[in-house]
Amino acid sequence: MTERALYVYALVPHRPDAADGVTGIDGLPLRLLEAPGTGVAALVHDADPAPYQGADDEVRRRVAEQDAAVVAVWERTGTALPMTFNVLVAPGTSPGTSPGGRRSAEERLREWIASRADGLRSRLEALAGRAELRVEITVDRAASARDDERARSLETEMAERSPGLRRLLARQLEQVRRESSERLADALYSDVRHRLLAVAEDLRERSRSVRDADEINVLSAALLVRRPDIEAVGAVLAAVRDEQPAARIRFLGPWPPYSFADLPDDGPHGDASAPAAARD
């Protein structure tokens, strides 16, 4: 019989009932695996020692189910160190054990938590009462050039010219719009970053998840925010939108602090792990 592995969703403060009634990927029931004497527990389900695979839609569904489970327990415990998708701990040997001294998945995960308990507790305490927000700000090229005299002049001239000349003028207009949007994006970047850091505890820039050829990127970031300050972030973004009609803003969350978990580099996974980003 194949030995069972553990699929790990998050590390949380040990609260005996925090996972009661919570289901995870494919509706599987979740439980907390405590590392005695540490105050830290892992949110897990029993699994085959192989990562989840499948079509993109199936992976997205499972990622969403994992996120929902982590959120449910995070709301109960007030803090969490979320894992990425497909973090598995398999049975095997652990550092310091004698040759041939196999450990079950539970034993290996408990040993890993215990060996890093001080750092994990410290990180959980630092993230207590905090949430992650995602912010993406772009500039619409056409909207950014509405007050540009060169753009208005070209638009007027295009209406009066032949089709061939209009195509030439259209290329010139696109260049003017690109230059205008890039100037606005540069000015917005430092201003918005400064204003967000006045209400957030940390900001980590990310690559954009969605790209539009008609927009110029300003800022794509994860914010670490105290829960009472979430509305303040919304107010900053609303003010930016009002001040700059060409700005396009996406504001997502609150979520558990995926971007700020800062887990040890070795992670809790064993031989069967295949970590991948849980949220783009």
C-alpha positions, 0 to 999 in steps of 0.5 A: 500500500502506498504511504499517505502524504499530507497536502499543506494549505497554511500554518496557523496558530493552534486553535483546536476547532479552527478547521471544523467543518472546513473543506478544501480541494475537491471537497476534502475535509481539512484538519489541523496537525499540531506540532506539540509545544510550539503553538503552531499547527498546519492546515492539511488534508491526507493525500496521495504523494503526487501533486495535482495536475490537469487542465488549466480550468481544473487547476484554477478551480482547485486553486480557488478551493484552496484559497477559500479554505485558507480564508475560512481558517484565517478568519478564525485564527486572525493570522496565517502563513499560506502555502502556494499550490501543490505543497505536499509532505511525503513520508521519508527520512528527516535530517538527523535521523539514522540511515533507514529511519523513515518518518511518516508525513505527519512526523516529518511535518511536525519535526519541520515546524518544531525546528523553526518554531520561534521564527514561525511564531514570530511571523504569525504574530507580525501578520496578526490582524493584517491582510493582503490587498492587490492594486493594479494601476494603469493609464489609458493612452487615449484618455491621457492625451485628451488635453494634449494640443498636439493630439487634438490638432492631429484628430482635427486634421485626420477628419479632413484628410484622405484615407492614405494621409489619415493612416499616416496621421493615425500613427503620429497620433498613436505616438503622441498618445504613447508619450503622453501616457508614459509621462503621466505614468511616470508622474503617477508612480512615485506619487501613488506609491508614496500615498499607499505606503502612508496607509500600508505597512508594506508594499511589494511590486509584482508583474501585471497579471493582465495586459492591455495594449491600450494601457501603460502600466503604472504600478502593480503591487501587493500591500500589507495592511492592518484591517482597520486601514483597508478603507483608507487604501480605498480612499487613496485609490478613489482620490487618484481616480478622481484626480486622474480620469485617465487612470484605470484602477483594480483593487482586490482583496482582502486576502491572507498575506500570501506575498508576505508569508516569508517562509523558510527557503526549504519550505515544509514540503517533502519529496512529492512537492511541486510548488506553484504560484497560488494566485497570479 
